Amino acid sequence: SDVATKGRSIKKAAQIISKFGGTVDTSIVAYDRMNGSKENLGLLGIELVSLRNANDLLASNKLTKEKIGRTDFQLPYQFSMTRIS
């Protein structure tokens, strides 16, 4: 996933994987908005690993407290994802 807010999309994906006999113990995201996703996924036994989070951006003055949790702003970073098959 690219961004985690509450972890709902990751939870749905983990449920689908589980239906087919798989398990999910870790999810990696580019950015964690820190709106409960880490805690919510932790309750399901899924560790959330993020490249950046809201605290990182607050510390670098690239995000204000008013924008934390909002979904209508662009991240000040560009991420490049590579698919490995």
HTML snippet that shows the backbone in 3Dmol.js (N, CA, C, O; Angstrom):
<script src="https://3Dmol.org/build/3Dmol-min.js"></script>
<div id="view" style="width:600px;height:400px;position:relative"></div>
<script>
const pdb = `
ATOM      1  N   SER A   1       0.842  -1.183   0.000  1.00  0.00           N
ATOM      2  CA  SER A   1       0.000   0.000   0.000  1.00  0.00           C
ATOM      3  C   SER A   1       0.888   1.247   0.000  1.00  0.00           C
ATOM      4  O   SER A   1       2.043   1.184   0.420  1.00  0.00           O
ATOM      5  N   ASP A   2       0.363   2.356  -0.460  1.00  0.00           N
ATOM      6  CA  ASP A   2       1.167   3.573  -0.483  1.00  0.00           C
ATOM      7  C   ASP A   2       0.997   4.397   0.783  1.00  0.00           C
ATOM      8  O   ASP A   2       1.981   4.896   1.330  1.00  0.00           O
ATOM      9  N   VAL A   3      -0.239   4.547   1.261  1.00  0.00           N
ATOM     10  CA  VAL A   3      -0.529   5.362   2.439  1.00  0.00           C
ATOM     11  C   VAL A   3      -1.433   4.575   3.371  1.00  0.00           C
ATOM     12  O   VAL A   3      -2.365   3.901   2.931  1.00  0.00           O
ATOM     13  N   ALA A   4      -1.149   4.667   4.671  1.00  0.00           N
ATOM     14  CA  ALA A   4      -2.018   4.031   5.673  1.00  0.00           C
ATOM     15  C   ALA A   4      -2.661   5.120   6.519  1.00  0.00           C
ATOM     16  O   ALA A   4      -1.979   6.012   7.024  1.00  0.00           O
ATOM     17  N   THR A   5      -3.970   5.041   6.668  1.00  0.00           N
ATOM     18  CA  THR A   5      -4.686   5.983   7.523  1.00  0.00           C
ATOM     19  C   THR A   5      -5.220   5.231   8.745  1.00  0.00           C
ATOM     20  O   THR A   5      -4.754   5.449   9.864  1.00  0.00           O
ATOM     21  N   LYS A   6      -6.177   4.365   8.532  1.00  0.00           N
ATOM     22  CA  LYS A   6      -6.717   3.545   9.619  1.00  0.00           C
ATOM     23  C   LYS A   6      -6.424   2.060   9.429  1.00  0.00           C
ATOM     24  O   LYS A   6      -6.667   1.257  10.329  1.00  0.00           O
ATOM     25  N   GLY A   7      -5.900   1.693   8.257  1.00  0.00           N
ATOM     26  CA  GLY A   7      -5.528   0.307   8.002  1.00  0.00           C
ATOM     27  C   GLY A   7      -6.624  -0.549   7.403  1.00  0.00           C
ATOM     28  O   GLY A   7      -6.462  -1.765   7.296  1.00  0.00           O
ATOM     29  N   ARG A   8      -7.737   0.054   7.008  1.00  0.00           N
ATOM     30  CA  ARG A   8      -8.872  -0.733   6.504  1.00  0.00           C
ATOM     31  C   ARG A   8      -8.551  -1.484   5.212  1.00  0.00           C
ATOM     32  O   ARG A   8      -8.920  -2.651   5.075  1.00  0.00           O
ATOM     33  N   SER A   9      -7.878  -0.842   4.274  1.00  0.00           N
ATOM     34  CA  SER A   9      -7.562  -1.513   3.005  1.00  0.00           C
ATOM     35  C   SER A   9      -6.598  -2.675   3.210  1.00  0.00           C
ATOM     36  O   SER A   9      -6.721  -3.723   2.576  1.00  0.00           O
ATOM     37  N   ILE A  10      -5.644  -2.473   4.099  1.00  0.00           N
ATOM     38  CA  ILE A  10      -4.691  -3.545   4.404  1.00  0.00           C
ATOM     39  C   ILE A  10      -5.420  -4.700   5.084  1.00  0.00           C
ATOM     40  O   ILE A  10      -5.148  -5.866   4.801  1.00  0.00           O
ATOM     41  N   LYS A  11      -6.341  -4.370   5.975  1.00  0.00           N
ATOM     42  CA  LYS A  11      -7.133  -5.402   6.661  1.00  0.00           C
ATOM     43  C   LYS A  11      -7.943  -6.213   5.642  1.00  0.00           C
ATOM     44  O   LYS A  11      -7.985  -7.441   5.718  1.00  0.00           O
ATOM     45  N   LYS A  12      -8.587  -5.526   4.687  1.00  0.00           N
ATOM     46  CA  LYS A  12      -9.375  -6.222   3.663  1.00  0.00           C
ATOM     47  C   LYS A  12      -8.494  -7.146   2.827  1.00  0.00           C
ATOM     48  O   LYS A  12      -8.866  -8.285   2.545  1.00  0.00           O
ATOM     49  N   ALA A  13      -7.333  -6.650   2.438  1.00  0.00           N
ATOM     50  CA  ALA A  13      -6.409  -7.468   1.644  1.00  0.00           C
ATOM     51  C   ALA A  13      -5.957  -8.690   2.439  1.00  0.00           C
ATOM     52  O   ALA A  13      -5.877  -9.789   1.889  1.00  0.00           O
ATOM     53  N   ALA A  14      -5.664  -8.511   3.716  1.00  0.00           N
ATOM     54  CA  ALA A  14      -5.236  -9.622   4.573  1.00  0.00           C
ATOM     55  C   ALA A  14      -6.346 -10.658   4.711  1.00  0.00           C
ATOM     56  O   ALA A  14      -6.072 -11.857   4.755  1.00  0.00           O
ATOM     57  N   GLN A  15      -7.598 -10.204   4.781  1.00  0.00           N
ATOM     58  CA  GLN A  15      -8.726 -11.133   4.878  1.00  0.00           C
ATOM     59  C   GLN A  15      -8.857 -11.968   3.600  1.00  0.00           C
ATOM     60  O   GLN A  15      -9.132 -13.166   3.664  1.00  0.00           O
ATOM     61  N   ILE A  16      -8.663 -11.340   2.457  1.00  0.00           N
ATOM     62  CA  ILE A  16      -8.735 -12.069   1.184  1.00  0.00           C
ATOM     63  C   ILE A  16      -7.610 -13.086   1.096  1.00  0.00           C
ATOM     64  O   ILE A  16      -7.827 -14.231   0.698  1.00  0.00           O
ATOM     65  N   ILE A  17      -6.416 -12.669   1.465  1.00  0.00           N
ATOM     66  CA  ILE A  17      -5.268 -13.588   1.447  1.00  0.00           C
ATOM     67  C   ILE A  17      -5.520 -14.765   2.381  1.00  0.00           C
ATOM     68  O   ILE A  17      -5.185 -15.905   2.060  1.00  0.00           O
ATOM     69  N   SER A  18      -6.110 -14.484   3.533  1.00  0.00           N
ATOM     70  CA  SER A  18      -6.425 -15.525   4.507  1.00  0.00           C
ATOM     71  C   SER A  18      -7.432 -16.543   3.951  1.00  0.00           C
ATOM     72  O   SER A  18      -7.319 -17.741   4.209  1.00  0.00           O
ATOM     73  N   LYS A  19      -8.413 -16.054   3.189  1.00  0.00           N
ATOM     74  CA  LYS A  19      -9.413 -16.952   2.585  1.00  0.00           C
ATOM     75  C   LYS A  19      -8.772 -17.978   1.651  1.00  0.00           C
ATOM     76  O   LYS A  19      -9.296 -19.076   1.465  1.00  0.00           O
ATOM     77  N   PHE A  20      -7.651 -17.611   1.078  1.00  0.00           N
ATOM     78  CA  PHE A  20      -6.952 -18.504   0.165  1.00  0.00           C
ATOM     79  C   PHE A  20      -5.807 -19.260   0.846  1.00  0.00           C
ATOM     80  O   PHE A  20      -4.962 -19.860   0.182  1.00  0.00           O
ATOM     81  N   GLY A  21      -5.798 -19.219   2.183  1.00  0.00           N
ATOM     82  CA  GLY A  21      -4.833 -20.004   2.934  1.00  0.00           C
ATOM     83  C   GLY A  21      -3.535 -19.294   3.270  1.00  0.00           C
ATOM     84  O   GLY A  21      -2.649 -19.885   3.888  1.00  0.00           O
ATOM     85  N   GLY A  22      -3.408 -18.048   2.877  1.00  0.00           N
ATOM     86  CA  GLY A  22      -2.187 -17.305   3.165  1.00  0.00           C
ATOM     87  C   GLY A  22      -2.272 -16.551   4.484  1.00  0.00           C
ATOM     88  O   GLY A  22      -3.329 -16.489   5.111  1.00  0.00           O
ATOM     89  N   THR A  23      -1.172 -15.993   4.887  1.00  0.00           N
ATOM     90  CA  THR A  23      -1.147 -15.174   6.099  1.00  0.00           C
ATOM     91  C   THR A  23      -0.381 -13.888   5.814  1.00  0.00           C
ATOM     92  O   THR A  23       0.511 -13.854   4.967  1.00  0.00           O
ATOM     93  N   VAL A  24      -0.740 -12.848   6.527  1.00  0.00           N
ATOM     94  CA  VAL A  24      -0.060 -11.558   6.428  1.00  0.00           C
ATOM     95  C   VAL A  24       0.415 -11.193   7.823  1.00  0.00           C
ATOM     96  O   VAL A  24      -0.388 -11.088   8.749  1.00  0.00           O
ATOM     97  N   ASP A  25       1.718 -10.999   7.975  1.00  0.00           N
ATOM     98  CA  ASP A  25       2.229 -10.588   9.283  1.00  0.00           C
ATOM     99  C   ASP A  25       2.864  -9.200   9.246  1.00  0.00           C
ATOM    100  O   ASP A  25       3.133  -8.606  10.290  1.00  0.00           O
ATOM    101  N   THR A  26       3.104  -8.680   8.026  1.00  0.00           N
ATOM    102  CA  THR A  26       3.735  -7.371   7.877  1.00  0.00           C
ATOM    103  C   THR A  26       3.164  -6.663   6.657  1.00  0.00           C
ATOM    104  O   THR A  26       2.911  -7.290   5.628  1.00  0.00           O
ATOM    105  N   SER A  27       2.962  -5.367   6.773  1.00  0.00           N
ATOM    106  CA  SER A  27       2.562  -4.544   5.640  1.00  0.00           C
ATOM    107  C   SER A  27       3.514  -3.356   5.568  1.00  0.00           C
ATOM    108  O   SER A  27       3.817  -2.732   6.584  1.00  0.00           O
ATOM    109  N   ILE A  28       3.979  -3.051   4.371  1.00  0.00           N
ATOM    110  CA  ILE A  28       4.912  -1.940   4.182  1.00  0.00           C
ATOM    111  C   ILE A  28       4.202  -0.841   3.402  1.00  0.00           C
ATOM    112  O   ILE A  28       3.617  -1.090   2.348  1.00  0.00           O
ATOM    113  N   VAL A  29       4.261   0.373   3.929  1.00  0.00           N
ATOM    114  CA  VAL A  29       3.653   1.518   3.255  1.00  0.00           C
ATOM    115  C   VAL A  29       4.684   2.627   3.097  1.00  0.00           C
ATOM    116  O   VAL A  29       5.666   2.686   3.837  1.00  0.00           O
ATOM    117  N   ALA A  30       4.455   3.494   2.136  1.00  0.00           N
ATOM    118  CA  ALA A  30       5.339   4.639   1.937  1.00  0.00           C
ATOM    119  C   ALA A  30       5.132   5.674   3.043  1.00  0.00           C
ATOM    120  O   ALA A  30       6.093   6.285   3.510  1.00  0.00           O
ATOM    121  N   TYR A  31       3.869   5.875   3.467  1.00  0.00           N
ATOM    122  CA  TYR A  31       3.561   6.926   4.435  1.00  0.00           C
ATOM    123  C   TYR A  31       2.465   6.481   5.388  1.00  0.00           C
ATOM    124  O   TYR A  31       1.426   5.981   4.955  1.00  0.00           O
ATOM    125  N   ASP A  32       2.689   6.656   6.667  1.00  0.00           N
ATOM    126  CA  ASP A  32       1.697   6.368   7.707  1.00  0.00           C
ATOM    127  C   ASP A  32       1.175   7.691   8.241  1.00  0.00           C
ATOM    128  O   ASP A  32       1.926   8.468   8.831  1.00  0.00           O
ATOM    129  N   ARG A  33      -0.109   7.950   8.036  1.00  0.00           N
ATOM    130  CA  ARG A  33      -0.726   9.192   8.517  1.00  0.00           C
ATOM    131  C   ARG A  33      -0.851   9.212  10.045  1.00  0.00           C
ATOM    132  O   ARG A  33      -1.151  10.250  10.635  1.00  0.00           O
ATOM    133  N   MET A  34      -0.623   8.075  10.668  1.00  0.00           N
ATOM    134  CA  MET A  34      -0.680   7.941  12.125  1.00  0.00           C
ATOM    135  C   MET A  34      -2.071   8.254  12.694  1.00  0.00           C
ATOM    136  O   MET A  34      -2.219   8.963  13.689  1.00  0.00           O
ATOM    137  N   ASN A  35      -3.073   7.698  12.023  1.00  0.00           N
ATOM    138  CA  ASN A  35      -4.458   7.842  12.476  1.00  0.00           C
ATOM    139  C   ASN A  35      -5.007   6.532  13.016  1.00  0.00           C
ATOM    140  O   ASN A  35      -6.214   6.293  12.965  1.00  0.00           O
ATOM    141  N   GLY A  36      -4.126   5.685  13.533  1.00  0.00           N
ATOM    142  CA  GLY A  36      -4.576   4.441  14.137  1.00  0.00           C
ATOM    143  C   GLY A  36      -4.267   3.189  13.340  1.00  0.00           C
ATOM    144  O   GLY A  36      -4.556   2.082  13.795  1.00  0.00           O
ATOM    145  N   SER A  37      -3.684   3.343  12.158  1.00  0.00           N
ATOM    146  CA  SER A  37      -3.427   2.161  11.328  1.00  0.00           C
ATOM    147  C   SER A  37      -2.487   1.173  12.006  1.00  0.00           C
ATOM    148  O   SER A  37      -2.746  -0.030  11.996  1.00  0.00           O
ATOM    149  N   LYS A  38      -1.412   1.659  12.587  1.00  0.00           N
ATOM    150  CA  LYS A  38      -0.441   0.768  13.239  1.00  0.00           C
ATOM    151  C   LYS A  38      -1.102  -0.005  14.374  1.00  0.00           C
ATOM    152  O   LYS A  38      -0.897  -1.210  14.517  1.00  0.00           O
ATOM    153  N   GLU A  39      -1.889   0.692  15.174  1.00  0.00           N
ATOM    154  CA  GLU A  39      -2.571   0.044  16.309  1.00  0.00           C
ATOM    155  C   GLU A  39      -3.648  -0.926  15.825  1.00  0.00           C
ATOM    156  O   GLU A  39      -3.740  -2.049  16.321  1.00  0.00           O
ATOM    157  N   ASN A  40      -4.467  -0.495  14.853  1.00  0.00           N
ATOM    158  CA  ASN A  40      -5.539  -1.358  14.337  1.00  0.00           C
ATOM    159  C   ASN A  40      -4.987  -2.632  13.717  1.00  0.00           C
ATOM    160  O   ASN A  40      -5.517  -3.718  13.951  1.00  0.00           O
ATOM    161  N   LEU A  41      -3.936  -2.508  12.936  1.00  0.00           N
ATOM    162  CA  LEU A  41      -3.342  -3.687  12.314  1.00  0.00           C
ATOM    163  C   LEU A  41      -2.632  -4.558  13.349  1.00  0.00           C
ATOM    164  O   LEU A  41      -2.627  -5.784  13.237  1.00  0.00           O
ATOM    165  N   GLY A  42      -2.041  -3.927  14.348  1.00  0.00           N
ATOM    166  CA  GLY A  42      -1.393  -4.678  15.421  1.00  0.00           C
ATOM    167  C   GLY A  42      -2.355  -5.610  16.134  1.00  0.00           C
ATOM    168  O   GLY A  42      -1.974  -6.706  16.545  1.00  0.00           O
ATOM    169  N   LEU A  43      -3.605  -5.177  16.282  1.00  0.00           N
ATOM    170  CA  LEU A  43      -4.625  -6.029  16.905  1.00  0.00           C
ATOM    171  C   LEU A  43      -4.897  -7.280  16.079  1.00  0.00           C
ATOM    172  O   LEU A  43      -5.380  -8.284  16.602  1.00  0.00           O
ATOM    173  N   LEU A  44      -4.584  -7.215  14.786  1.00  0.00           N
ATOM    174  CA  LEU A  44      -4.765  -8.362  13.894  1.00  0.00           C
ATOM    175  C   LEU A  44      -3.489  -9.172  13.726  1.00  0.00           C
ATOM    176  O   LEU A  44      -3.457 -10.149  12.977  1.00  0.00           O
ATOM    177  N   GLY A  45      -2.433  -8.759  14.429  1.00  0.00           N
ATOM    178  CA  GLY A  45      -1.156  -9.453  14.314  1.00  0.00           C
ATOM    179  C   GLY A  45      -0.347  -9.034  13.101  1.00  0.00           C
ATOM    180  O   GLY A  45       0.568  -9.741  12.681  1.00  0.00           O
ATOM    181  N   ILE A  46      -0.690  -7.870  12.534  1.00  0.00           N
ATOM    182  CA  ILE A  46       0.019  -7.365  11.361  1.00  0.00           C
ATOM    183  C   ILE A  46       0.880  -6.177  11.771  1.00  0.00           C
ATOM    184  O   ILE A  46       0.378  -5.190  12.308  1.00  0.00           O
ATOM    185  N   GLU A  47       2.173  -6.282  11.515  1.00  0.00           N
ATOM    186  CA  GLU A  47       3.084  -5.178  11.804  1.00  0.00           C
ATOM    187  C   GLU A  47       3.064  -4.201  10.632  1.00  0.00           C
ATOM    188  O   GLU A  47       3.167  -4.612   9.477  1.00  0.00           O
ATOM    189  N   LEU A  48       2.931  -2.913  10.928  1.00  0.00           N
ATOM    190  CA  LEU A  48       2.968  -1.890   9.892  1.00  0.00           C
ATOM    191  C   LEU A  48       4.348  -1.246   9.886  1.00  0.00           C
ATOM    192  O   LEU A  48       4.816  -0.743  10.908  1.00  0.00           O
ATOM    193  N   VAL A  49       4.993  -1.267   8.725  1.00  0.00           N
ATOM    194  CA  VAL A  49       6.301  -0.650   8.548  1.00  0.00           C
ATOM    195  C   VAL A  49       6.124   0.480   7.545  1.00  0.00           C
ATOM    196  O   VAL A  49       5.599   0.263   6.453  1.00  0.00           O
ATOM    197  N   SER A  50       6.559   1.685   7.906  1.00  0.00           N
ATOM    198  CA  SER A  50       6.409   2.822   6.993  1.00  0.00           C
ATOM    199  C   SER A  50       7.755   3.467   6.700  1.00  0.00           C
ATOM    200  O   SER A  50       8.636   3.521   7.558  1.00  0.00           O
ATOM    201  N   LEU A  51       7.898   3.960   5.459  1.00  0.00           N
ATOM    202  CA  LEU A  51       9.109   4.674   5.088  1.00  0.00           C
ATOM    203  C   LEU A  51       9.134   6.057   5.723  1.00  0.00           C
ATOM    204  O   LEU A  51      10.199   6.554   6.090  1.00  0.00           O
ATOM    205  N   ARG A  52       7.977   6.675   5.852  1.00  0.00           N
ATOM    206  CA  ARG A  52       7.819   7.984   6.486  1.00  0.00           C
ATOM    207  C   ARG A  52       6.513   7.974   7.264  1.00  0.00           C
ATOM    208  O   ARG A  52       5.616   7.178   6.985  1.00  0.00           O
ATOM    209  N   ASN A  53       6.416   8.869   8.244  1.00  0.00           N
ATOM    210  CA  ASN A  53       5.154   9.034   8.950  1.00  0.00           C
ATOM    211  C   ASN A  53       4.936  10.509   9.275  1.00  0.00           C
ATOM    212  O   ASN A  53       5.795  11.350   9.008  1.00  0.00           O
ATOM    213  N   ALA A  54       3.787  10.805   9.850  1.00  0.00           N
ATOM    214  CA  ALA A  54       3.429  12.195  10.131  1.00  0.00           C
ATOM    215  C   ALA A  54       4.447  12.868  11.042  1.00  0.00           C
ATOM    216  O   ALA A  54       4.732  14.053  10.872  1.00  0.00           O
ATOM    217  N   ASN A  55       4.999  12.138  12.005  1.00  0.00           N
ATOM    218  CA  ASN A  55       5.996  12.744  12.901  1.00  0.00           C
ATOM    219  C   ASN A  55       7.252  13.166  12.143  1.00  0.00           C
ATOM    220  O   ASN A  55       7.842  14.203  12.449  1.00  0.00           O
ATOM    221  N   ASP A  56       7.666  12.366  11.152  1.00  0.00           N
ATOM    222  CA  ASP A  56       8.823  12.740  10.331  1.00  0.00           C
ATOM    223  C   ASP A  56       8.592  14.080   9.650  1.00  0.00           C
ATOM    224  O   ASP A  56       9.468  14.945   9.633  1.00  0.00           O
ATOM    225  N   LEU A  57       7.384  14.240   9.082  1.00  0.00           N
ATOM    226  CA  LEU A  57       7.087  15.463   8.350  1.00  0.00           C
ATOM    227  C   LEU A  57       6.896  16.655   9.279  1.00  0.00           C
ATOM    228  O   LEU A  57       7.245  17.781   8.925  1.00  0.00           O
ATOM    229  N   LEU A  58       6.344  16.415  10.465  1.00  0.00           N
ATOM    230  CA  LEU A  58       6.236  17.498  11.443  1.00  0.00           C
ATOM    231  C   LEU A  58       7.614  17.980  11.869  1.00  0.00           C
ATOM    232  O   LEU A  58       7.855  19.183  11.967  1.00  0.00           O
ATOM    233  N   ALA A  59       8.506  17.050  12.119  1.00  0.00           N
ATOM    234  CA  ALA A  59       9.857  17.401  12.562  1.00  0.00           C
ATOM    235  C   ALA A  59      10.624  18.171  11.490  1.00  0.00           C
ATOM    236  O   ALA A  59      11.481  18.994  11.811  1.00  0.00           O
ATOM    237  N   SER A  60      10.323  17.909  10.227  1.00  0.00           N
ATOM    238  CA  SER A  60      11.024  18.587   9.144  1.00  0.00           C
ATOM    239  C   SER A  60      10.293  19.851   8.682  1.00  0.00           C
ATOM    240  O   SER A  60      10.701  20.491   7.713  1.00  0.00           O
ATOM    241  N   ASN A  61       9.206  20.206   9.383  1.00  0.00           N
ATOM    242  CA  ASN A  61       8.392  21.388   9.051  1.00  0.00           C
ATOM    243  C   ASN A  61       7.748  21.307   7.669  1.00  0.00           C
ATOM    244  O   ASN A  61       7.449  22.337   7.064  1.00  0.00           O
ATOM    245  N   LYS A  62       7.531  20.083   7.163  1.00  0.00           N
ATOM    246  CA  LYS A  62       6.876  19.911   5.868  1.00  0.00           C
ATOM    247  C   LYS A  62       5.391  19.612   6.042  1.00  0.00           C
ATOM    248  O   LYS A  62       4.665  19.449   5.062  1.00  0.00           O
ATOM    249  N   LEU A  63       4.952  19.542   7.280  1.00  0.00           N
ATOM    250  CA  LEU A  63       3.562  19.252   7.580  1.00  0.00           C
ATOM    251  C   LEU A  63       3.191  20.007   8.845  1.00  0.00           C
ATOM    252  O   LEU A  63       3.992  20.108   9.775  1.00  0.00           O
ATOM    253  N   THR A  64       1.977  20.535   8.878  1.00  0.00           N
ATOM    254  CA  THR A  64       1.508  21.219  10.080  1.00  0.00           C
ATOM    255  C   THR A  64       0.543  20.303  10.828  1.00  0.00           C
ATOM    256  O   THR A  64      -0.032  19.387  10.241  1.00  0.00           O
ATOM    257  N   LYS A  65       0.370  20.551  12.110  1.00  0.00           N
ATOM    258  CA  LYS A  65      -0.544  19.726  12.910  1.00  0.00           C
ATOM    259  C   LYS A  65      -1.962  19.773  12.360  1.00  0.00           C
ATOM    260  O   LYS A  65      -2.719  18.815  12.517  1.00  0.00           O
ATOM    261  N   GLU A  66      -2.327  20.879  11.718  1.00  0.00           N
ATOM    262  CA  GLU A  66      -3.670  21.001  11.159  1.00  0.00           C
ATOM    263  C   GLU A  66      -3.903  20.027  10.006  1.00  0.00           C
ATOM    264  O   GLU A  66      -5.040  19.632   9.746  1.00  0.00           O
ATOM    265  N   LYS A  67      -2.844  19.643   9.323  1.00  0.00           N
ATOM    266  CA  LYS A  67      -2.986  18.758   8.160  1.00  0.00           C
ATOM    267  C   LYS A  67      -2.843  17.278   8.501  1.00  0.00           C
ATOM    268  O   LYS A  67      -3.127  16.430   7.656  1.00  0.00           O
ATOM    269  N   ILE A  68      -2.413  16.949   9.708  1.00  0.00           N
ATOM    270  CA  ILE A  68      -2.299  15.537  10.073  1.00  0.00           C
ATOM    271  C   ILE A  68      -3.677  14.894  10.004  1.00  0.00           C
ATOM    272  O   ILE A  68      -4.647  15.422  10.548  1.00  0.00           O
ATOM    273  N   GLY A  69      -3.754  13.772   9.343  1.00  0.00           N
ATOM    274  CA  GLY A  69      -5.015  13.048   9.239  1.00  0.00           C
ATOM    275  C   GLY A  69      -5.858  13.458   8.052  1.00  0.00           C
ATOM    276  O   GLY A  69      -6.764  12.724   7.658  1.00  0.00           O
ATOM    277  N   ARG A  70      -5.580  14.611   7.474  1.00  0.00           N
ATOM    278  CA  ARG A  70      -6.324  15.017   6.290  1.00  0.00           C
ATOM    279  C   ARG A  70      -5.832  14.217   5.092  1.00  0.00           C
ATOM    280  O   ARG A  70      -4.658  13.856   5.008  1.00  0.00           O
ATOM    281  N   THR A  71      -6.720  13.954   4.195  1.00  0.00           N
ATOM    282  CA  THR A  71      -6.347  13.165   3.019  1.00  0.00           C
ATOM    283  C   THR A  71      -6.306  14.003   1.754  1.00  0.00           C
ATOM    284  O   THR A  71      -6.128  13.466   0.661  1.00  0.00           O
ATOM    285  N   ASP A  72      -6.469  15.310   1.886  1.00  0.00           N
ATOM    286  CA  ASP A  72      -6.542  16.160   0.696  1.00  0.00           C
ATOM    287  C   ASP A  72      -5.268  16.965   0.456  1.00  0.00           C
ATOM    288  O   ASP A  72      -5.316  18.012  -0.190  1.00  0.00           O
ATOM    289  N   PHE A  73      -4.140  16.497   0.961  1.00  0.00           N
ATOM    290  CA  PHE A  73      -2.894  17.193   0.681  1.00  0.00           C
ATOM    291  C   PHE A  73      -1.905  16.239   0.041  1.00  0.00           C
ATOM    292  O   PHE A  73      -1.960  15.029   0.260  1.00  0.00           O
ATOM    293  N   GLN A  74      -1.009  16.789  -0.744  1.00  0.00           N
ATOM    294  CA  GLN A  74       0.003  15.987  -1.412  1.00  0.00           C
ATOM    295  C   GLN A  74       1.209  15.825  -0.501  1.00  0.00           C
ATOM    296  O   GLN A  74       1.620  16.769   0.173  1.00  0.00           O
ATOM    297  N   LEU A  75       1.763  14.644  -0.487  1.00  0.00           N
ATOM    298  CA  LEU A  75       2.986  14.418   0.273  1.00  0.00           C
ATOM    299  C   LEU A  75       4.135  15.163  -0.391  1.00  0.00           C
ATOM    300  O   LEU A  75       4.191  15.232  -1.619  1.00  0.00           O
ATOM    301  N   PRO A  76       5.051  15.721   0.391  1.00  0.00           N
ATOM    302  CA  PRO A  76       6.166  16.454  -0.208  1.00  0.00           C
ATOM    303  C   PRO A  76       7.284  15.538  -0.710  1.00  0.00           C
ATOM    304  O   PRO A  76       8.410  15.988  -0.921  1.00  0.00           O
ATOM    305  N   TYR A  77       6.977  14.274  -0.896  1.00  0.00           N
ATOM    306  CA  TYR A  77       7.960  13.312  -1.382  1.00  0.00           C
ATOM    307  C   TYR A  77       7.391  12.590  -2.577  1.00  0.00           C
ATOM    308  O   TYR A  77       6.173  12.454  -2.698  1.00  0.00           O
ATOM    309  N   GLN A  78       8.236  12.131  -3.449  1.00  0.00           N
ATOM    310  CA  GLN A  78       7.830  11.244  -4.521  1.00  0.00           C
ATOM    311  C   GLN A  78       8.478   9.904  -4.238  1.00  0.00           C
ATOM    312  O   GLN A  78       9.664   9.829  -3.916  1.00  0.00           O
ATOM    313  N   PHE A  79       7.697   8.855  -4.359  1.00  0.00           N
ATOM    314  CA  PHE A  79       8.192   7.516  -4.129  1.00  0.00           C
ATOM    315  C   PHE A  79       8.163   6.759  -5.440  1.00  0.00           C
ATOM    316  O   PHE A  79       7.235   6.905  -6.235  1.00  0.00           O
ATOM    317  N   SER A  80       9.164   5.966  -5.654  1.00  0.00           N
ATOM    318  CA  SER A  80       9.209   5.106  -6.822  1.00  0.00           C
ATOM    319  C   SER A  80       9.115   3.672  -6.337  1.00  0.00           C
ATOM    320  O   SER A  80       9.913   3.235  -5.508  1.00  0.00           O
ATOM    321  N   MET A  81       8.158   2.955  -6.845  1.00  0.00           N
ATOM    322  CA  MET A  81       7.955   1.577  -6.437  1.00  0.00           C
ATOM    323  C   MET A  81       8.373   0.652  -7.594  1.00  0.00           C
ATOM    324  O   MET A  81       8.071   0.932  -8.754  1.00  0.00           O
ATOM    325  N   THR A  82       9.041  -0.405  -7.284  1.00  0.00           N
ATOM    326  CA  THR A  82       9.464  -1.382  -8.279  1.00  0.00           C
ATOM    327  C   THR A  82       8.764  -2.700  -7.983  1.00  0.00           C
ATOM    328  O   THR A  82       8.762  -3.173  -6.847  1.00  0.00           O
ATOM    329  N   ARG A  83       8.180  -3.276  -8.998  1.00  0.00           N
ATOM    330  CA  ARG A  83       7.525  -4.567  -8.835  1.00  0.00           C
ATOM    331  C   ARG A  83       8.532  -5.666  -9.070  1.00  0.00           C
ATOM    332  O   ARG A  83       9.236  -5.682 -10.080  1.00  0.00           O
ATOM    333  N   ILE A  84       8.592  -6.580  -8.132  1.00  0.00           N
ATOM    334  CA  ILE A  84       9.482  -7.727  -8.246  1.00  0.00           C
ATOM    335  C   ILE A  84       8.621  -8.960  -8.453  1.00  0.00           C
ATOM    336  O   ILE A  84       7.738  -9.249  -7.646  1.00  0.00           O
ATOM    337  N   SER A  85       8.873  -9.679  -9.522  1.00  0.00           N
ATOM    338  CA  SER A  85       8.043 -10.870  -9.757  1.00  0.00           C
ATOM    339  C   SER A  85       8.929 -12.083  -9.937  1.00  0.00           C
ATOM    340  O   SER A  85       8.429 -13.188 -10.145  1.00  0.00           O
TER     341      SER A  85
END
`;
const viewer = $3Dmol.createViewer("view");
viewer.addModel(pdb, "pdb");
viewer.setStyle({}, {cartoon: {color: "spectrum"}});
viewer.zoomTo();
viewer.render();
</script>
